[in-house]
C-alpha cells in the first residue's frame, strides 16, 4: 500500500448471509438481519466522505453496500482482487471442521488446503489490488467492501502480527458482520470492529 497517500480508506465486512448449502457460497443472498444492516449502513456517518466504492465479486458484498451507493449516488465497482481467500471444498456444513481449517491456515500462512490459495497469497493479492485502486483516487476517500478472513489478514499485517496465528484466529472469530475499519497513510485510524449507527 502507498503510505504517502493522504486519503482515507474505509473497510467493511459484508452483512450476514442466508446460508444455503445447495448453492455456492459466493451466490448467497443476505439474511433478513443482513438486509436490515445494509439499510442502516446507508446512513452510517463515518462513510460520509467516501467518493468511490469497491467490492468483491461476491454477491453478498454488492448487496451489503448497494443501499449506501444508492443513497449517496455513487457507482459500485466489483473487483476479483478483493475476493475472500479462495478455499476449495470448505466443509461449510461442519462448523468445527471449518474453524479448524481456518485455524491451521492462520498458524501457517503458506499452507494450502487441497490446492487452495494460501492466506499469504490472498493477502498479497488484496494488497496489490488495493494499491492499484489507491493510484486511481489519490486524494479521495474510498470504501472497500470485502470479507472476514482477508480483512483480518490485512489488518493483522498493519498491526504487525502476521507471525501470531493465535491472535489472528481470535480476531477473525470475534469479527462481526459489517465490522468496519479505517486506514490513512498506512496507519490504522479505526481497527475492525462492530458497526454502530448511533
C-alpha positions in Angstrom: 0.0 0.0 0.0 1.2 3.5 -0.8 1.9 5.1 2.6 2.3 8.6 1.2 -1.4 8.8 0.3 -3.4 11.3 2.4 -6.8 9.9 1.5 -8.7 7.6 3.9 -9.6 4.0 3.0 -12.6 2.6 4.8 -13.1 -1.2 5.0 -16.4 -3.0 5.6 -17.1 -6.7 6.0 -20.3 -7.8 4.3 -23.5 -8.3 6.2 -24.8 -11.6 7.4 -26.0 -14.0 4.7 -28.7 -16.6 4.2 -26.7 -19.9 4.3 -27.8 -22.3 1.6 -25.6 -25.3 1.2 -27.2 -26.3 -2.1 -25.5 -23.4 -3.9 -22.0 -22.0 -4.0 -21.4 -19.6 -1.1 -20.4 -16.7 -3.4 -24.0 -16.6 -4.6 -25.6 -16.4 -1.2 -28.1 -13.7 -0.5 -28.3 -11.5 2.6 -30.2 -12.8 5.6 -33.1 -10.6 6.9 -30.7 -9.3 9.5 -28.2 -8.6 6.8 -30.7 -6.7 4.8 -31.6 -4.5 7.8 -27.9 -3.8 8.5 -27.3 -2.9 4.8 -30.1 -0.3 5.0 -28.6 1.1 8.2 -25.2 1.4 6.5 -26.8 3.8 4.0 -26.8 6.4 6.8 -23.6 5.5 8.6 -22.0 8.9 9.3 -18.3 7.8 9.2 -18.6 6.9 5.5 -20.0 10.3 4.5 -16.7 11.4 2.8 -16.5 8.3 0.6 -16.3 9.1 -3.1 -15.7 5.7 -4.6 -16.9 2.2 -3.6 -15.2 -1.1 -4.5 -16.5 -4.5 -3.5 -15.5 -8.1 -4.3 -17.1 -10.2 -7.0 -19.3 -12.0 -4.4 -22.9 -11.1 -4.4 -23.0 -10.6 -0.6 -20.7 -7.6 -0.7 -22.6 -5.9 -3.5 -25.9 -6.4 -1.7 -24.4 -5.1 1.5 -23.3 -1.7 0.1 -26.0 -1.1 -2.6 -28.3 0.9 -0.3 -25.4 3.2 0.6 -24.4 3.6 -3.0 -27.9 4.5 -4.0 -28.4 6.9 -1.1 -25.2 8.8 -2.0 -25.4 8.3 -5.8 -22.1 6.5 -6.0 -21.1 3.9 -8.5 -20.1 0.4 -7.4 -17.0 -1.3 -8.9 -16.7 -5.0 -8.3 -13.1 -6.4 -8.4 -11.9 -10.0 -8.1 -8.8 -8.9 -6.2 -11.0 -8.0 -3.2 -12.5 -11.5 -3.0 -12.2 -13.7 0.0 -9.2 -16.1 0.3 -10.0 -18.8 -2.3 -10.7 -22.1 -0.4 -11.7 -25.3 -2.3 -14.1 -27.7 -0.7 -14.7 -25.9 2.6 -16.8 -28.0 4.9 -19.5 -25.4 5.4 -21.8 -28.0 6.8 -19.4 -28.8 9.7 -18.6 -25.5 11.6 -16.0 -27.1 13.8 -14.0 -28.6 10.9 -14.4 -25.3 9.1 -12.9 -23.4 12.0 -10.1 -25.9 12.5 -9.0 -25.5 8.9 -9.0 -21.7 9.3 -7.0 -22.1 12.5 -4.4 -24.2 10.7 -4.1 -21.6 7.9 -3.7 -18.7 10.3 -0.9 -20.6 12.0 0.8 -21.2 8.7 0.1 -18.5 6.1 1.7 -20.6 3.4 -0.4 -23.7 4.0 -2.6 -24.7 1.0 -5.6 -26.9 1.8 -6.4 -29.2 -1.2 -4.7 -26.8 -3.6 -6.5 -23.7 -2.3 -5.0 -20.2 -2.3 -2.7 -19.7 0.8 -3.6 -16.9 3.2 -0.3 -15.2 2.3 -1.1 -15.2 -1.4 -4.6 -14.0 -0.8 -3.3 -11.1 1.3 -0.7 -10.2 -1.3 -3.5 -10.2 -4.0 -5.7 -8.0 -1.8 -2.8 -5.5 -1.1 -1.8 -5.3 -4.8 -5.4 -4.6 -5.8 -5.8 -2.0 -3.0 -2.6 -0.2 -4.2 -3.9 -0.1 -7.8 -7.2 1.3 -6.5 -5.4 4.0 -4.5 -3.5 5.1 -7.5 -6.7 5.9 -9.3 -8.0 8.1 -6.4 -5.0 9.8 -4.9 -6.9 12.4 -2.9 -10.4 10.9 -2.4 -11.7 8.6 0.3 -12.5 5.1 -0.7 -14.7 2.3 0.7 -13.7 -1.3 0.3 -16.3 -4.0 1.0 -14.9 -7.4 1.4 -14.7 -10.5 3.6 -13.8 -11.6 7.1 -10.6 -13.6 6.5 -9.0 -11.3 4.0 -9.8 -8.2 6.1 -8.5 -9.9 9.3 -5.2 -10.7 7.4 -4.9 -7.2 6.1 -5.4 -5.5 9.5 -3.1 -8.1 11.1 -0.4 -7.1 8.6 -0.8 -3.4 9.5 -0.7 -4.3 13.2 2.5 -6.4 12.7 1.0 -9.6 14.0 1.2 -11.9 10.9 3.5 -14.2 12.9 0.9 -14.6 15.7 -1.5 -17.2 14.4 -3.5 -17.4 17.6 -4.1 -13.6 17.7 -5.2 -13.5 14.1 -7.5 -16.5 14.6 -9.1 -15.0 17.7 -9.6 -11.6 15.9 -11.3 -13.5 13.0 -13.5 -15.5 15.3 -14.7 -12.3 17.0 -15.2 -10.3 13.9 -18.8 -9.3 13.5 -20.7 -9.0 10.2 -20.5 -5.4 9.0 -17.4 -4.7 11.1 -15.6 -1.7 9.7 -12.2 -0.1 9.9 -10.3 2.9 8.5 -6.7 3.4 7.4 -4.8 6.6 6.4 -1.2 6.7 5.1 -0.7 3.1 6.2 -1.8 3.7 9.8 -5.0 2.4 11.4 -7.4 5.1 12.3 -10.1 2.7 13.4 -9.5 -1.0 14.0 -12.0 -3.5 12.6 -15.0 -3.5 15.0 -18.8 -3.8 15.0 -20.6 -1.1 13.0 -22.7 1.1 15.2 -25.0 3.6 13.6 -25.7 5.7 16.8 
